[in-house]
């Protein structure tokens, strides 16, 4: 007689057999919350409405500049105003490019803005590197002093700067404009570049010192190349500051050295009337260099060039 051994727990044996036969069920992955939000039509509609509102807020003035510059003088003050001109006239642009004095203002703006950008970047680079990588007595107080200089209205210093420049015979010169513009761009440029220098690991500088590099070689060959986005951003800020200034260019410079903002006002804005189409056309053309500069240099504005410079 042959004896058959039965399992003590038949249920457990049946469960084990089923587990061996049936394949394991895959766990269902939870759907990401972002995917669920994307599928909701209300979220997509709200996002598009936000883009349209902010885009219109930013582009509507530019569009109105273009429309006014293409509108004949007789239709500029038509009521109600028209979003789409019924008649297009290029008379404003013809008058703009036929005025030789505007090219003098353009030349002055380019000279002053470029020199201001270069001088601001040079000075703020060394100051920012000093604040970021050196420790000395009075460093923190000097940093806050530079930051506090932004608290004072710039127009408040106009009388003082005018008196100083007049005493040194610097009125109606490029030097007066460059020095005044650089004075107001330095604080923000210094703090901007200090933030970029803080992201550069100290191990890079220590490794360069071990290799025998001098301090000047370190800042010129390592720190400044790695901080290219910050240098470009600071330079663009200083350039725009010199390009758009009105009150200092109007006060410190005469007709020979005035830049575009006061030059356009003196040319097209009068006591009795204002040539609005010509003024809008000039404003649109003047804005193009800054917009082109941002488009061409936007790739340099991306931070994080030092990521991965030192392996952890």
LINLIN-V133432 format. One record per backbone hydrogen bond with DSSP energy under -1.0 kcal/mol. NH is the residue of the N-H (numbers start at 1). CO is the residue of the C=O. If there is no record, write none. Layout:
NH:CO  NH:CO
//
This chain:
13:9  14:10  15:11  16:12  17:13  18:14  19:15  20:16  21:17  22:18  36:32  37:33  38:34  39:35  44:40  45:41  46:42  47:43  48:44  49:45  50:46  51:47  52:48  53:49  54:50  55:51  56:52  57:53  58:54  59:55  60:56  63:59  64:60  65:61  66:62  67:63  68:64  69:65  70:66  75:72  78:75  89:70  94:90  95:91  96:92  97:93  99:96  104:100  105:101  106:102  107:103  108:104  109:105  110:106  111:107  112:108  113:109  114:110  115:111  116:112  117:113  118:114  119:115  120:116  121:117  122:118  123:119  124:120  125:121  126:122  127:123  128:124  129:125  130:126  131:127  132:128  133:129  134:130  139:136  142:138  143:139  144:140  145:141  146:142  147:143  148:144  149:145  150:147  151:148  157:154  158:155  161:157  162:158  163:159  164:160  165:161  166:162  167:163  168:164  169:166  170:165  172:252  177:173  178:174  179:175  180:176  181:177  182:178  183:179  184:180  185:181  186:182  189:185  190:186  191:187  192:188  193:189  194:190  195:191  196:192  197:193  198:194  200:197  206:202  207:203  208:204  209:205  210:206  211:207  212:209  213:208  218:214  219:215  220:216  221:217  222:218  223:218  224:219  226:222  227:223  228:225  231:227  232:228  233:229  234:230  235:231  236:232  237:233  238:234  239:235  240:236  241:237  242:238  243:239  244:240  250:246  251:247  252:248  263:259  264:260  265:261  266:262  267:263  268:264  269:265  270:273  275:268  276:274  279:275  280:276  281:277  282:278  283:279  284:280  285:281  286:282  287:283  291:287  292:288  293:289  294:290  295:291  296:292  297:293  300:297  301:298  307:304  309:306
//
